[in-house]
Amino acid sequence: MKIFLFAPKHGAEAIPLPCDRSDERDMTDRLEIRESVPKDAALIERLYPNAFPDEDLSPLVRDLLSEAPIVLSLVGMADTALVGHAIFTTCGIAGRPDKVALLGPLAVAPAWQRQGIGSALVLAGLQRVETAGASRVYVLGDPAYYERFGFEPDADVTPPYPLPEAWRGAWQSLSLGGNKPRPRGKLAVPQPWRQQALWAP
Ligand SMILES: CC(C)(COP(=O)(O)OP(=O)(O)OC[C@H]1O[C@@H](n2cnc3c(N)ncnc32)[C@H](O)[C@@H]1OP(=O)(O)O)[C@@H](O)C(=O)NCCC(=O)NCCS
């Protein structure tokens, strides 16, 4: 799956949004970030084909949403429009006591990209998973995007399936609550993430 390395798609069909885009307040003033509720599911499902026109992430997202106790699902709402979504999954490191999180997928509706929504979702999620006791967050994504949050390439914990060589730098982590030493081992993921296709082009 190529999802995490894609740059934003411009020109992709935007979700029709009921809210007034002529409002000149900064987007982040109008943005509400909250945990998703079951009735958001249909809007979340509509968001992904727009943000990822070449990938079908619906099955993964659906499976993750059904793993409520170990999944933090955040939506970005602009008035009544669902404009972004991020998932943080609680994971472990094989043979170690560490509680960590995996960030992904992350999507912002094309018409709403580059207005700080993706960043707001990531920052809100990092804060919540830290409060919930995670010591580190892992992501497979474009370093040019994730380095702004402090993510760095991580070769000490390996993803559940070997990555293609070209993706090595895209496997990153961020320490929460201070610069702790990196654990070593293999990321232990729950069932929805145990599909090799999610970790390969
Ligand atoms: C990636 C994504 C979530 C970012 O959300 P966003 O709300 O547009 O991001 P923000 O407004 O917080 O940040 C925008 C900045 O990120 C940069 N950026 C966005 N996507 C990027 C990417 N894939 N690689 C590098 N930089 C990226 C923009 O250039 C912009 O930089 P600038 O502020 O210096 O101009 C969104 O563009 C998206 O949904 N893309 C399609 C799906 C996707 O690729 N998701 C996985 C993310 S790796």
The ligand as a MOL file (V3000), in Angstrom:
LIG
                    3D

  0  0  0     0  0            999 V3000
M  V30 BEGIN CTAB
M  V30 COUNTS 48 50 0 0 0
M  V30 BEGIN ATOM
M  V30 1 C -1.1000 14.8400 4.4320 0
M  V30 2 C -2.3470 15.5420 4.9630 0
M  V30 3 C -3.0030 14.7140 6.0500 0
M  V30 4 C -1.8800 16.8820 5.5480 0
M  V30 5 O -3.0060 17.5520 6.0590 0
M  V30 6 P -3.1120 19.1130 5.8880 0
M  V30 7 O -4.2600 19.5780 6.7100 0
M  V30 8 O -3.1130 19.4410 4.4320 0
M  V30 9 O -1.7250 19.5590 6.5220 0
M  V30 10 P -1.3770 20.8790 7.3110 0
M  V30 11 O -2.2070 22.0100 6.8130 0
M  V30 12 O -1.3700 20.5920 8.7460 0
M  V30 13 O 0.1110 21.0690 6.8690 0
M  V30 14 C 0.3330 21.5080 5.5760 0
M  V30 15 C 1.7910 21.4270 5.3230 0
M  V30 16 O 2.1520 20.0780 5.1640 0
M  V30 17 C 2.7750 19.9010 3.8980 0
M  V30 18 N 2.3850 18.6060 3.4390 0
M  V30 19 C 1.1590 18.1140 3.3350 0
M  V30 20 N 1.2350 16.8350 2.8980 0
M  V30 21 C 2.5350 16.5470 2.7520 0
M  V30 22 C 3.2560 15.4120 2.3260 0
M  V30 23 N 2.6810 14.2720 1.9730 0
M  V30 24 N 4.5980 15.4970 2.3110 0
M  V30 25 C 5.2210 16.6100 2.6640 0
M  V30 26 N 4.5820 17.7060 3.0700 0
M  V30 27 C 3.2650 17.6800 3.1070 0
M  V30 28 C 2.2680 21.0190 3.0480 0
M  V30 29 O 3.1760 21.3200 2.0380 0
M  V30 30 C 2.1860 22.1400 4.0540 0
M  V30 31 O 3.4570 22.6770 4.2660 0
M  V30 32 P 3.6510 24.2180 4.4980 0
M  V30 33 O 2.8440 24.5290 5.7180 0
M  V30 34 O 5.1100 24.3530 4.6810 0
M  V30 35 O 3.1030 24.8310 3.2630 0
M  V30 36 C -3.3530 15.8390 3.8410 0
M  V30 37 O -2.7310 16.6010 2.8830 0
M  V30 38 C -3.9340 14.5800 3.2180 0
M  V30 39 O -4.9370 14.0740 3.6740 0
M  V30 40 N -3.2980 14.1000 2.1350 0
M  V30 41 C -3.7800 12.9370 1.4120 0
M  V30 42 C -3.6970 11.7090 2.2580 0
M  V30 43 C -2.2950 11.4230 2.7930 0
M  V30 44 O -1.3050 11.4630 2.0740 0
M  V30 45 N -2.2220 11.0550 4.1020 0
M  V30 46 C -1.0280 10.5740 4.7390 0
M  V30 47 C -0.1220 11.6260 5.2640 0
M  V30 48 S 1.6290 11.1840 5.0230 0
M  V30 END ATOM
M  V30 BEGIN BOND
M  V30 1 1 1 2
M  V30 2 1 2 3
M  V30 3 1 2 4
M  V30 4 1 2 36
M  V30 5 1 4 5
M  V30 6 1 5 6
M  V30 7 2 6 7
M  V30 8 1 6 8
M  V30 9 1 6 9
M  V30 10 1 9 10
M  V30 11 2 10 11
M  V30 12 1 10 12
M  V30 13 1 10 13
M  V30 14 1 13 14
M  V30 15 1 14 15
M  V30 16 1 15 16
M  V30 17 1 15 30
M  V30 18 1 16 17
M  V30 19 1 17 18
M  V30 20 1 17 28
M  V30 21 1 18 19
M  V30 22 1 18 27
M  V30 23 2 19 20
M  V30 24 1 20 21
M  V30 25 1 21 22
M  V30 26 2 21 27
M  V30 27 1 22 23
M  V30 28 2 22 24
M  V30 29 1 24 25
M  V30 30 2 25 26
M  V30 31 1 26 27
M  V30 32 1 28 29
M  V30 33 1 28 30
M  V30 34 1 30 31
M  V30 35 1 31 32
M  V30 36 2 32 33
M  V30 37 1 32 34
M  V30 38 1 32 35
M  V30 39 1 36 37
M  V30 40 1 36 38
M  V30 41 2 38 39
M  V30 42 1 38 40
M  V30 43 1 40 41
M  V30 44 1 41 42
M  V30 45 1 42 43
M  V30 46 2 43 44
M  V30 47 1 43 45
M  V30 48 1 45 46
M  V30 49 1 46 47
M  V30 50 1 47 48
M  V30 END BOND
M  V30 END CTAB
M  END
